[in-house]
């Protein structure tokens, strides 16, 4: 089986879908691997490192992928790339399933397409979970971005010139990114408060040394997939009042709240920003989906009402080396169980929950029609 790893072309994307480590393991398993020249350079993986593992090289996307049986990418295939990948080939990448207008075209081109965002959150698939691996990096880097723009110390300092009080950090959302933000901010010496609609997050938050802030509610705000779900208007009103009170006292707010398939919920309003202290910082990790603060601007750092808003969309790409390493291992762990030693190809078993959940299309048929409707709405 020929595996292709092209260079990513999306603006500001520095990650690569395979590292020398994972390429070596695919080759050991009996696969051939071709790398587009320079594909790993932005992530500090030069061609020589792939060559040492036995990879071959091609000069552009077409030469890399035209004959490939399996294409590994970070970002979804774009319209130009669809026509290059051969009919019957398999692609595995992030696919932006809730807003990608090209989903039907993947099926029409005869491609089998694995959407890595839709790998189920089950114990067996934890090592394949790209959302968690990349969110972990985003949560860590969010604190470093906040420190870069915050013009005071994070920890308490007792000096001859007086005592400096620790920074007060409010983390909105205690998912993977939020928990890593909490742990990192605590290591830096900040006092941390955390808001999450899911009461089940309280124990994890407190175990990291942070204070949990919650709105009392009769119904569970967590869906069957472990994600936060949208709540009623009364809950949202009480939530807004609570957040406004705590945001006004905070030096740094890190927002991570996302609802799959929906615009990011607005948690920090303009009035809340106006009430924050001059020099405060908001890092909006949901900016790519509209932002948890409407004042955030995509891929911009702006100052409004005396508050710095950091709206970097692709935060994992800022740590491309480790982000690529983790993403590549996720792909390796996902693909390896499908490698058929007898045929040399992929055994796509639709009775496997991981495969059934993540396979968008096969043999010209789109298998998740609800996503097509979702894409039309967006």
C-alpha positions in Angstrom: 0.0 0.0 0.0 1.3 3.5 -0.9 0.7 6.1 1.7 1.1 9.8 0.7 1.8 12.7 3.0 1.4 16.0 1.2 2.4 19.5 2.5 -0.4 21.5 4.1 -1.4 24.6 2.0 -3.9 26.3 4.3 -2.7 29.7 5.6 -0.8 29.6 8.9 -1.0 25.8 9.0 2.5 24.5 10.0 1.6 20.9 11.1 2.2 17.8 9.1 0.2 14.5 9.2 3.1 12.1 9.6 6.5 12.4 11.4 9.6 10.4 10.8 8.6 8.3 13.7 5.2 7.3 12.3 6.6 7.0 8.7 9.1 4.5 10.0 6.4 2.4 11.6 4.2 2.4 8.5 7.2 1.2 6.5 8.0 -1.5 9.0 4.4 -2.6 8.7 5.0 -3.2 4.9 3.7 0.1 3.5 5.5 2.4 1.1 5.5 6.1 2.0 5.9 9.1 -0.2 6.4 12.6 1.3 5.9 15.9 -0.6 9.2 17.7 -0.3 9.3 20.2 2.6 6.0 18.9 4.0 7.5 18.7 7.5 9.9 21.6 7.4 7.6 24.1 9.2 7.2 21.6 12.0 11.0 21.1 12.3 11.0 17.7 10.5 13.3 18.1 7.5 13.2 15.8 4.5 16.4 14.1 5.6 14.7 12.7 8.7 12.0 11.1 6.6 14.6 9.8 4.1 16.5 8.1 6.9 13.3 6.1 7.7 13.0 4.9 4.1 10.4 7.4 2.7 10.4 8.5 -0.9 9.8 12.0 -2.1 7.7 13.9 -4.7 7.8 17.5 -5.8 4.1 18.6 -5.5 0.7 17.4 -4.4 -0.2 15.7 -7.7 3.1 13.7 -7.8 2.7 12.8 -4.1 -0.9 11.7 -4.1 -2.0 10.7 -7.6 -1.1 7.0 -7.2 -1.6 6.8 -3.4 -3.9 4.3 -1.8 -4.0 6.3 1.4 -3.6 10.1 1.8 -2.8 11.4 5.3 -3.5 15.1 5.9 -4.1 17.6 8.7 -6.6 19.9 6.9 -9.5 18.7 4.6 -8.9 18.2 0.9 -9.7 21.3 -1.0 -11.5 21.5 -4.3 -8.3 21.4 -6.4 -6.9 18.4 -4.5 -10.1 16.3 -4.8 -9.6 15.8 -8.6 -6.0 14.6 -8.1 -6.7 11.8 -5.6 -7.5 8.6 -7.5 -10.9 7.0 -7.3 -11.0 4.3 -4.6 -8.3 5.9 -2.5 -8.7 6.6 1.2 -8.1 9.9 2.9 -7.8 10.5 6.6 -7.7 14.1 8.0 -9.6 16.7 9.9 -12.7 17.3 7.7 -14.5 20.2 9.4 -17.7 18.1 9.1 -20.2 20.7 10.3 -19.4 23.3 7.7 -17.4 21.8 4.9 -19.1 22.5 1.5 -17.1 19.8 -0.3 -18.4 16.8 1.6 -20.6 15.5 -1.2 -17.7 16.1 -3.7 -15.6 13.6 -1.7 -18.2 11.0 -2.2 -18.7 11.9 -5.9 -15.0 11.5 -6.5 -15.1 7.9 -5.2 -12.9 8.6 -2.2 -13.3 6.8 1.1 -12.9 9.7 3.6 -12.2 9.3 7.3 -13.1 12.4 9.4 -10.8 12.4 12.4 -13.1 14.8 14.4 -15.8 12.0 14.4 -13.7 9.3 16.0 -15.9 8.3 19.0 -15.0 9.1 22.5 -14.6 5.5 23.8 -11.8 4.0 25.8 -10.5 2.0 22.8 -10.2 5.1 20.7 -8.5 7.4 23.2 -5.1 7.0 21.4 -6.8 8.1 18.1 -8.5 11.2 19.5 -7.1 14.1 17.5 -9.5 16.6 19.1 -8.1 15.9 22.5 -4.5 15.8 21.5 -4.7 19.1 19.8 -6.9 20.7 22.4 -4.4 19.8 25.0 -1.7 21.8 23.2 -4.1 24.7 22.6 -4.9 24.9 26.3 -1.2 25.0 27.2 -0.4 27.6 24.6 -3.4 29.8 25.5 -1.8 30.5 28.9 1.5 31.4 27.2 -0.3 33.7 24.9 -2.0 35.3 27.9 1.4 35.8 29.6 2.8 37.4 26.5 0.2 40.1 26.4 -0.4 40.5 30.2 1.9 43.2 31.5 2.2 41.9 35.1 3.6 38.9 36.9 1.6 35.7 37.1 2.8 34.5 40.5 2.9 36.3 43.8 6.2 37.9 44.4 7.5 39.3 47.7 10.2 41.9 46.9 12.0 44.7 48.7 9.9 47.1 46.7 6.7 45.4 47.9 4.4 42.4 47.3 3.0 41.6 43.8 -0.3 39.9 44.0 -0.9 36.8 41.8 -2.8 37.1 38.6 -6.5 36.1 38.7 -7.3 33.7 35.8 -10.9 32.7 34.8 -11.1 29.7 32.5 -14.4 29.2 30.7 -14.9 25.6 30.0 -13.3 22.6 31.6 -12.8 20.3 28.6 -9.4 19.1 27.5 -8.2 22.6 26.6 -9.6 24.1 29.7 -8.1 21.6 32.0 -4.7 22.0 30.5 -5.1 25.8 30.8 -5.9 25.4 34.5 -2.9 23.2 35.1 -0.5 25.5 33.2 -1.8 28.7 34.9 -1.6 27.1 38.3 2.0 26.0 37.6 2.8 29.6 36.7 1.5 30.7 40.1 -1.9 32.3 39.2 -5.1 32.0 41.1 -7.6 30.2 38.9 -11.4 30.1 38.8 -13.2 27.9 36.3 -16.7 28.0 34.9 -18.3 25.0 33.2 -22.0 24.1 32.6 -21.2 20.5 33.4 -21.4 19.8 37.1 -19.3 16.6 36.5 -16.3 18.8 35.7 -16.1 20.1 39.3 -14.0 17.3 40.7 -11.4 17.5 37.9 -11.2 21.3 38.3 -10.7 21.1 42.1 -8.1 18.4 41.7 -6.0 20.8 39.8 -6.2 23.4 42.6 -8.7 25.7 41.0 -12.0 27.0 42.2 -15.2 25.8 40.4 -17.9 28.3 39.6 -21.2 26.9 38.6 -24.9 27.9 37.9 -27.4 25.7 39.7 -29.5 23.8 37.2 -32.1 21.0 37.3 -31.0 19.3 34.1 -27.7 17.9 33.1 -25.8 20.2 30.7 -23.7 17.4 29.3 -24.8 15.4 26.3 -24.3 11.7 25.7 -21.0 12.4 23.9 -19.5 14.2 26.9 -19.9 17.7 25.3 -21.7 20.7 26.7 -25.1 21.2 25.3 -27.2 24.4 24.8 -29.3 25.4 27.8 -32.6 27.3 28.2 -32.9 31.1 28.4 -33.3 31.3 32.2 -30.1 29.3 32.6 -28.3 31.6 30.1 -29.4 34.7 32.0 -28.2 33.4 35.4 -25.0 32.2 33.7 -24.3 35.7 32.2 -24.8 37.4 35.6 -22.4 35.0 37.3 -19.8 35.2 34.5 -20.0 39.1 34.5 -19.3 39.2 38.2 -16.2 36.9 38.0 -14.9 38.4 34.7 -14.8 41.9 36.2 -12.5 40.6 39.0 -10.2 38.7 36.6 -7.0 39.7 35.0 -7.1 37.0 32.4 -10.0 35.1 30.8 -9.4 32.0 28.7 -12.5 30.8 26.8 -12.7 27.3 25.4 -16.5 26.7 25.0 -17.7 25.0 21.8 -20.8 23.2 20.9 -20.3 20.7 18.0 -22.1 21.8 14.9 -23.1 25.2 16.3 -21.6 28.7 16.5 -19.5 29.2 19.7 -21.7 30.4 22.6 -21.2 34.0 23.6 -20.0 34.0 27.1 -18.1 37.4 27.4 -20.3 40.2 26.1 -19.1 43.7 25.2 -20.5 45.0 28.5 -18.5 42.5 30.4 -15.3 43.5 28.6 -16.0 47.1 29.5 -16.3 46.1 33.2 -12.9 44.3 33.1 -9.8 46.0 34.5 -7.5 47.9 32.1 -4.7 45.7 30.9 -6.7 42.5 31.3 -6.4 39.8 28.6 -8.9 37.5 26.9 -7.7 34.5 24.9 -10.6 33.3 22.8 -9.9 29.7 21.7 -13.3 29.5 20.1 -12.7 32.4 17.7 -12.7 30.1 14.6 -16.4 29.3 15.3 -17.4 32.9 15.9 -15.8 33.4 19.3 -17.0 33.2 22.9 -16.5 37.0 22.9 -18.0 39.0 20.0 -15.2 41.5 20.1 -12.6 38.9 19.3 -11.2 39.1 15.7 -10.1 36.1 13.8 -6.3 35.7 13.8 -5.8 39.2 15.3 -4.7 40.6 18.6 -6.7 43.7 19.3 -7.3 46.1 22.2 -10.9 47.2 23.0 -12.1 49.0 26.0 -8.6 48.7 27.5 -8.7 44.8 27.2 -6.4 42.8 24.9 -8.3 40.2 22.9 -6.2 37.4 21.5 -8.0 35.7 18.6 -5.5 33.1 17.2 -7.6 30.4 15.4 -5.1 27.6 14.9 -3.3 27.6 18.2 -1.9 24.1 17.9 0.0 25.2 14.8 2.0 27.6 17.0 3.5 24.5 18.5 3.8 22.6 15.3 6.5 20.1 16.3 4.7 18.5 19.2 1.2 19.1 17.6 2.4 17.1 14.6 3.9 14.4 16.7 0.7 13.8 18.6 -1.6 14.1 15.5 0.6 11.7 13.6 0.5 9.2 16.4 -3.3 9.5 16.5 -3.4 8.7 12.7 -1.0 5.8 13.1 -3.1 4.3 15.9 -6.2 4.8 13.8 -4.9 3.3 10.6 -2.8 0.4 12.0 -5.7 -1.8 13.1 -7.0 -1.6 9.5 -3.8 -2.7 7.8 -4.4 -6.1 6.2 -1.2 -8.0 6.0 -2.6 -10.5 3.4 -4.0 -8.0 0.9 -1.6 -5.2 1.7 -4.5 -2.8 1.8 -7.0 -1.4 4.3 -9.7 -3.6 5.8 -12.5 -1.1 6.4 -14.9 -3.1 8.7 -18.1 -1.2 9.1 -19.0 -3.3 12.1 -16.2 -1.6 14.0 -17.7 1.4 15.9 -14.6 3.5 15.4 -14.7 3.1 11.6 -18.5 3.4 11.3 -18.5 6.6 13.3 -15.7 8.3 11.4 -16.2 7.2 7.8 -17.9 9.9 5.8 -18.2 8.3 2.4 -17.2 5.1 0.5 -17.9 3.7 -3.0 -19.5 6.9 -4.1 -22.0 6.9 -1.2 -22.1 9.6 1.4 -22.8 7.9 4.7 -23.6 10.8 7.0 -26.4 12.7 5.2 -27.2 14.8 8.3 -23.8 16.5 7.8 -24.8 17.7 4.3 -27.9 19.4 5.7 -25.7 20.9 8.5 -23.3 22.3 5.8 -26.1 23.9 3.9 -27.3 25.7 7.1 -23.9 27.1 7.8 
